[in-house]
Structure formats: structure tokens, C-alpha cells
């Protein structure tokens, strides 16, 4: 079966990431700590630096540096709108982190939570997506927070349980597009139907999903779609899409007394960092270029219609991620997959289906996570990380620590093989 990315194509991809082979100390290593933050695209870093140096002037003035700043921010919003297939770039807002944006959403919707109402979320969530509502309930500002169960067998979301928790008093449903711990994807279209039937707003935590798959907020019919730029090859920072339906219900904090819905300052309390917008534009253009054939990609030729190219490029990424998943789970060449290695307890879906992302969390039966992490790094130079990954599934399974490896499209099948060989060696200790 032909690979989504040939060996030559992957070599060209890896050239675009300066730290793909070695860290800043010059140590050769395999980077799979992508769940905590991806490697940075060269063009993103270059455009970030250029914007920071050349357009440090603030907005709202008539001189070129100020106007240049404004243009960079606008182009960044347009790029993100294309990335998530939003109807307009006026529906795109930027934040300091996904956690901060989730808090900003909860604050802006505070009037919705008065009286006998509820919020529904799940045990598949990163804590950032649900913690504002824990806090509101604890302090008496929300009467009920309901969490849908996940399967004890593979951690998939119990859709029947979620549907049973939602009713006419549900003001908000908060779900992840893909678990940052288990790698399981969520059926956003089905949850969107449940939200619509009950006139509930829908928040989607897309932090883990965006670098691995094509995003389409118009298809999901969600009200909020949040992701972090540093998980998708850029700098620290975050972005979100907000629907017209949601913006009408929000009362955000902002400094601009003349701010109106559709203006950045309406949802962004303070001056934006133009360099983050420059970087995300470079990232989006790069992802769109993954639709090109090898020759055009190597020469960085024009991508044409960016939205169409993004859909093609990210569908290609999805196909490659499934190749990685199959190798990790079932093995490659003479290396056993995680499903077969003795003394490994793997969490999440165990088959390389479309419902599975490329994050793999596991424990060894014979050794602690801390000791295993040290083996991975010191002996094999692989960045597998153990501990808590800020996900409620830790609580659900009563497992406070798991080892986690996340593979992205710049990782090779050879790296997968070396990871599996290292895993088998550790499992045999």
C-alpha cells in the first residue's frame, strides 16, 4: 500500500523543522512529546521574529509600522479561519493559552448559569475544558455539573450516558475533539445534534485534534472551537472560533469601551502580540502546502486556494497518521506493536481505526513510569513522558500516572520502530 508521504517527502518535511533530529545540545533524539507541545516550524519562527522586530509598533496609528501590525493580525485571523473552515475571520479570537480561553468563555457566559441549570462535560476532558465549571459549582455560581462516563475497556465516550445527562436545562456542553491522554476521537457531529435538540451551546477542545486532522467548524456546528498554536508547530498562544449564536449570548471582559461583536477587542482584553499571528499564518500556509506533490512542495510553490489545499493537505496527514497508528499498535517489520508487548498496559482504542488519534498512553507492569521515562531518555534518546497529563480519565481509571507518546506527521515509521524496540526492552527488565 502506497504511503501518504513517501520517504523523500518525509525528508523534505523534516527539513522544515530545525530540531527534528537533534536538540539544542546537539543530542540526537526521537521527539514524541508532541502531546505537550510540538516542534516549531522554521518559517513560523522566522515570521515570528520578523513581525516582532519590524512591526513592534502598536495598532491604530497612521504610520507604516502600525498599519503593518494591523495587517499581520488580520492575516493571522484569516489563516486560522481557513484552517478551521470558519465562515469569517471576524469569528476568530486569540488568547494566551487554551486554558485562558476556556476561562474567558466561562466568564463571558456567566449570566447563562443563573438558576437551576447545568453544564455537561465528560471524563475524557483535559482539565482546562472543565475546570471553570468545577470552580463555578464550588463557589455557588452553577447548580449542576454533569460528567459523562467513558468505557472501562478502551476509554471511548459513552454517548448514551452523555445524551441522558443533557436536557432542556443544559446551557453548555464541553467536549474534546480528541483525548490528550487516550488518543480517542469524539463524535462531534452526534454531540452537535444533541446540543441543538436541547438548545445548548457546544464547546470543542480541539488542542490535540488540530495538528492531526482536518478541522471543519461548519460541519461540526459547534459554538466554540479552541486550539493552542504551540501544539501545531508554532509559538505559545491559542486561538478560538466563536459562532454568531454564541457571541450574542456573551458578556466578555474587554478594555475597549467601543468594542462590538466581530471586533478583536471585543473578546481580547488587551494588546495582541502580532508575532503570534505572523507565526500561525506561516503554519497554516505550510499545512496547506502538504497538498502539493513532492517537486512543488520542495520548491515551495504557490498553494492556490488555501482552504481547498488545507482540506487536501490535512486529509493526507490523517492518512499518514493512520499508518503510524497501525505500526504503533500492530508492529512494524520485526518490532512488536504495543498490543503485543508483554508487561505493557495500553489505554485507549487498541485498533488503528479512524476513531483513534496518534497519542498512546500506557504503563509497564514491571517498572514505574518514572524509571521507564529515564530508560527511554537516557538509554534510547526518546522523549516519552510519564505523570499526570491533566486529564480527568486519570481520575476515572484511578491511575494518577501514565506514560505518553504522541506521533505527528514529521515522525517516521523508523522512529516508530525504534520506540517499539525500546518499549520491548524496558518491558523485559
C-alpha positions in Angstrom: 0.0 0.0 0.0 1.4 3.4 -1.0 2.2 5.7 1.9 0.6 9.1 2.2 4.1 10.6 2.4 6.9 8.9 0.6 10.4 8.6 2.2 11.6 11.5 0.1 8.6 13.6 1.0 9.1 13.0 4.7 12.7 14.0 4.4 11.6 17.4 2.9 9.0 17.8 5.7 11.7 17.1 8.4 14.0 19.8 6.8 11.3 22.4 7.8 11.8 21.6 11.5 15.2 22.6 12.7 15.1 20.5 15.9 13.7 17.3 14.4 16.9 15.3 14.6 18.8 16.8 17.5 18.0 19.0 20.5 19.8 22.4 21.2 22.7 20.5 22.8 23.2 18.5 19.7 21.9 15.3 21.1 20.3 13.1 18.6 16.9 12.0 19.8 13.4 11.0 18.8 10.7 13.6 19.7 7.4 12.1 20.7 6.4 14.5 23.4 4.2 16.2 20.9 1.2 16.0 23.1 2.7 18.6 25.4 3.9 20.8 22.6 5.1 20.2 19.0 8.4 21.1 17.4 8.4 24.5 15.8 8.3 25.1 12.0 11.2 27.1 10.7 9.0 29.5 8.8 6.9 30.1 11.8 9.9 31.1 13.9 11.3 33.3 11.1 8.0 35.1 10.6 7.5 35.5 14.3 10.9 37.2 14.7 10.4 39.4 11.6 7.0 40.6 12.9 8.4 41.2 16.4 11.3 43.3 15.1 9.7 45.1 12.2 6.2 45.7 13.4 6.6 46.2 17.2 4.6 49.5 17.0 1.1 49.3 18.3 -2.1 49.4 16.2 -4.5 52.3 15.5 -2.0 54.8 14.1 -1.4 56.0 10.5 2.4 55.3 10.1 3.5 52.1 8.3 4.8 50.1 11.2 1.4 50.4 12.9 -0.5 49.6 9.8 1.8 46.6 9.2 1.0 45.3 12.7 -2.7 45.5 11.9 -2.3 43.7 8.6 -0.3 40.9 10.2 -3.1 40.4 12.8 -5.8 40.4 10.2 -3.9 37.9 8.0 -3.5 35.7 11.0 -7.2 35.7 11.7 -7.8 34.9 8.0 -5.4 32.0 8.2 -7.0 30.5 11.3 -10.4 30.9 9.7 -9.2 28.9 6.7 -7.6 26.3 9.0 -10.9 25.5 10.8 -13.2 26.4 7.9 -14.9 29.2 9.7 -17.4 31.4 7.8 -15.4 34.6 8.6 -12.1 35.7 10.1 -14.2 38.1 12.3 -15.2 35.0 14.3 -11.5 34.2 15.2 -10.0 35.4 18.5 -6.6 34.9 20.1 -5.6 34.1 23.7 -2.6 33.4 25.9 -3.4 29.7 26.2 -6.3 27.3 25.6 -6.8 27.2 29.4 -7.1 31.0 29.4 -9.6 30.9 26.5 -11.8 28.3 28.3 -11.8 30.5 31.3 -12.7 33.6 29.2 -15.6 31.7 27.7 -17.0 30.7 31.1 -16.7 34.2 32.4 -18.4 35.6 29.3 -21.3 33.2 29.6 -21.8 33.7 33.4 -25.4 35.1 33.0 -26.4 31.8 31.4 -25.7 29.8 34.5 -28.1 31.6 36.8 -30.9 29.4 38.3 -31.5 25.7 38.1 -29.3 24.9 35.1 -26.5 22.6 34.3 -23.3 22.1 32.3 -22.4 18.7 30.7 -18.9 17.5 30.1 -17.1 14.2 30.1 -14.4 12.2 31.8 -12.4 12.4 28.6 -11.5 16.0 29.1 -8.4 17.9 29.7 -8.9 19.7 33.0 -8.7 23.1 31.3 -12.0 22.5 29.5 -14.0 21.6 32.6 -12.2 23.3 35.5 -14.0 26.6 35.2 -17.3 24.8 35.8 -15.9 22.9 38.8 -14.9 26.3 40.2 -18.3 27.9 39.5 -20.1 25.0 41.1 -17.8 25.0 44.2 -18.5 28.8 44.6 -22.2 28.6 44.1 -22.4 30.1 40.6 -23.5 26.9 38.9 -26.1 24.5 40.3 -25.0 21.3 38.5 -22.0 20.0 36.6 -22.5 16.6 34.9 -19.8 14.3 33.6 -20.5 11.6 31.0 -18.7 8.3 31.6 -16.1 6.7 29.4 -15.7 3.0 28.7 -13.7 1.0 31.2 -12.4 -1.1 28.4 -11.0 1.4 25.9 -11.9 4.9 27.3 -14.3 5.8 24.5 -17.0 8.2 25.4 -20.3 6.6 26.5 -22.7 8.5 24.1 -25.8 7.1 25.7 -24.7 8.3 29.1 -23.9 11.8 27.7 -27.3 12.0 25.9 -29.1 11.0 29.2 -27.3 13.9 31.0 -28.4 16.6 28.6 -31.8 18.2 28.9 -33.6 21.5 28.4 -31.7 23.0 31.4 -28.3 22.2 29.9 -26.8 25.5 28.9 -23.4 24.2 27.7 -21.8 21.0 26.6 -18.0 20.9 26.8 -16.2 18.1 24.9 -12.8 17.3 23.5 -12.3 16.5 19.8 -9.6 14.1 20.7 -8.4 13.0 24.2 -4.9 14.4 25.0 -4.4 11.2 27.2 -6.1 8.3 25.4 -6.0 9.5 21.8 -9.7 8.6 21.3 -11.6 10.9 19.0 -15.1 12.2 19.8 -18.2 12.0 17.5 -18.7 15.8 17.3 -21.5 15.6 14.8 -23.6 13.4 17.1 -22.9 15.6 20.1 -23.8 18.6 18.0 -27.2 17.1 17.3 -27.7 16.6 21.0 -26.7 20.2 21.7 -29.1 21.5 19.0 -32.0 19.4 20.2 -31.6 21.0 23.7 -30.6 24.5 22.6 -27.3 24.1 24.4 -24.0 25.8 23.4 -21.2 23.5 22.4 -17.5 24.0 23.2 -14.9 21.8 21.5 -11.4 21.4 22.9 -9.5 20.9 19.6 -6.0 21.3 21.1 -5.0 17.7 20.4 -7.0 17.3 17.2 -5.9 20.2 15.1 -2.3 19.1 14.3 -3.5 15.6 13.3 -6.7 16.0 11.3 -8.8 18.3 9.1 -10.9 20.8 11.1 -14.4 22.0 9.9 -16.4 24.0 12.4 -19.1 24.5 9.8 -19.6 20.7 9.7 -19.5 20.3 13.5 -21.9 23.2 14.1 -20.1 24.0 17.3 -20.2 27.3 19.1 -16.6 27.4 20.3 -13.5 25.7 18.8 -10.3 26.2 20.7 -6.7 25.1 20.0 -3.2 26.0 21.0 -0.7 27.3 18.4 2.2 25.7 20.2 0.6 22.2 19.7 0.5 22.9 16.0 4.1 23.9 15.1 4.0 27.5 16.3 4.7 29.6 19.4 3.0 29.7 22.8 -0.5 31.1 22.4 -4.0 30.0 21.4 -6.9 30.7 19.0 -10.7 30.1 19.0 -13.6 30.3 16.7 -16.9 31.7 18.2 -20.2 31.3 16.4 -22.7 34.1 15.9 -25.1 32.3 18.1 -22.7 32.2 20.9 -21.4 35.8 20.6 -24.9 37.1 21.1 -25.1 35.4 24.5 -21.7 36.5 25.8 -20.7 39.4 28.0 -16.9 39.4 27.8 -14.5 41.5 29.7 -12.8 44.0 27.5 -10.9 47.2 27.9 -12.1 48.8 24.6 -15.2 50.7 25.6 -16.3 50.9 21.9 -15.7 47.2 21.2 -18.5 45.4 19.4 -19.1 41.7 18.4 -16.9 40.9 15.4 -14.0 43.1 16.5 -11.0 41.5 18.1 -11.0 43.8 21.1 -14.5 42.5 22.0 -13.1 39.2 23.1 -9.4 40.1 23.6 -8.8 42.1 26.7 -5.6 43.9 25.8 -3.0 44.4 23.0 -2.4 41.3 20.9 1.1 40.0 20.0 1.3 40.4 16.3 4.2 37.9 16.0 1.9 35.1 17.1 -0.4 35.9 14.2 2.5 36.0 11.8 3.7 32.6 13.0 0.2 31.0 12.7 -0.1 32.3 9.2 3.2 30.6 8.3 2.0 27.3 9.9 -1.3 27.4 8.0 0.4 28.0 4.7 2.8 25.1 5.4 -0.1 22.7 6.2 -1.8 23.8 3.0 1.4 23.0 1.1 1.2 19.4 2.2 -1.4 19.0 -0.6 1.3 19.6 -3.2 3.3 16.9 -4.9 7.0 16.4 -3.9 8.5 18.7 -6.5 6.2 21.6 -5.8 6.5 21.1 -2.1 10.3 21.1 -2.3 10.2 24.3 -4.3 7.5 25.9 -2.1 5.3 26.7 -5.0 2.0 28.5 -4.7 -0.7 26.6 -2.9 -3.6 28.1 -4.8 -6.9 28.3 -2.9 -5.8 27.9 0.7 -9.0 26.3 2.1 -9.1 23.7 -0.6 -5.4 23.0 -0.2 -5.8 22.7 3.6 -8.5 20.1 3.2 -6.4 18.1 0.9 -3.2 18.5 2.9 -4.8 17.6 6.3 -6.7 14.6 4.8 -3.2 13.5 3.7 -1.9 14.0 7.2 -4.9 11.9 8.5 -3.9 9.0 6.2 -0.3 9.1 7.3 -1.3 9.3 11.0 -3.3 6.1 10.5 -0.2 4.4 9.0 1.6 5.4 12.2 -1.2 4.2 14.4 -1.2 0.8 12.7 2.6 0.4 13.2 2.4 1.5 16.8 -0.4 -0.8 17.7 0.3 -3.8 15.5 4.0 -3.6 15.0 6.4 -2.9 12.1 8.8 -5.4 10.5 10.2 -7.4 13.4 9.2 -5.0 16.1 6.1 -6.0 18.1 3.3 -3.4 18.5 2.1 -2.1 21.8 -0.8 -4.5 21.7 1.6 -7.5 21.7 4.4 -6.5 24.0 4.2 -8.3 27.4 4.1 -6.2 30.6 2.6 -3.2 28.7 -0.9 -2.0 29.7 -2.2 0.2 26.9 -5.0 2.7 27.4 -7.4 3.8 24.7 -8.7 2.2 21.5 -6.5 -0.7 20.6 -7.3 -0.8 16.8 -6.0 1.6 14.2 -9.4 2.9 13.3 -10.4 6.4 12.2 -11.7 7.0 15.7 -8.1 6.7 17.1 -5.6 9.5 17.1 -1.8 9.1 17.4 -1.4 9.6 21.1 -0.6 6.4 23.1 -0.7 6.2 26.9 0.4 3.2 28.8 2.0 1.7 31.9 4.5 -1.0 32.4 3.6 -3.8 34.8 7.2 -4.4 35.8 8.6 -0.9 36.3 7.4 2.5 37.4 6.6 5.3 35.0 9.5 7.4 36.4 12.0 4.6 35.9 10.7 3.9 32.4 10.9 7.6 31.4 14.5 7.6 32.4 15.3 4.5 30.4 13.5 6.0 27.3 15.6 9.2 27.5 19.0 8.1 28.9 19.4 4.8 27.1 17.3 5.4 23.9 17.0 9.2 23.5 13.2 9.1 23.2 11.1 11.7 24.8 8.3 9.6 26.3 7.0 11.4 29.4 5.2 10.0 32.4 3.0 11.5 35.1 -0.3 13.3 35.0 -1.4 14.8 31.7 -4.2 17.0 33.2 -6.9 14.7 32.0 -10.0 13.6 34.0 -9.5 10.0 32.8 -6.7 9.7 35.3 -9.4 10.1 38.0 -11.9 7.8 36.2 -9.5 4.9 36.0 -7.8 5.8 39.3 -4.4 5.8 37.6 -2.6 9.0 38.5 0.3 8.5 36.1 0.7 7.2 32.6 3.5 7.3 30.1 2.6 9.1 26.9 3.9 9.2 23.3 2.3 11.3 20.6 3.4 11.0 16.9 2.9 13.7 14.4 3.3 13.8 10.6 7.0 14.6 10.8 7.7 11.4 12.7 8.9 8.4 10.6 8.0 4.8 10.7 11.6 4.1 11.5 11.2 6.2 14.7 8.1 4.2 15.5 10.1 1.0 15.2 12.9 2.3 17.5 10.2 3.4 20.0 8.7 -0.1 19.9 12.1 -1.8 20.3 12.9 0.4 23.3 9.5 -0.4 24.8 10.0 -4.1 24.4 13.5 -3.8 26.0 12.0 -1.9 29.0 9.2 -4.4 29.3 11.7 -7.2 29.6 13.6 -5.7 32.6 
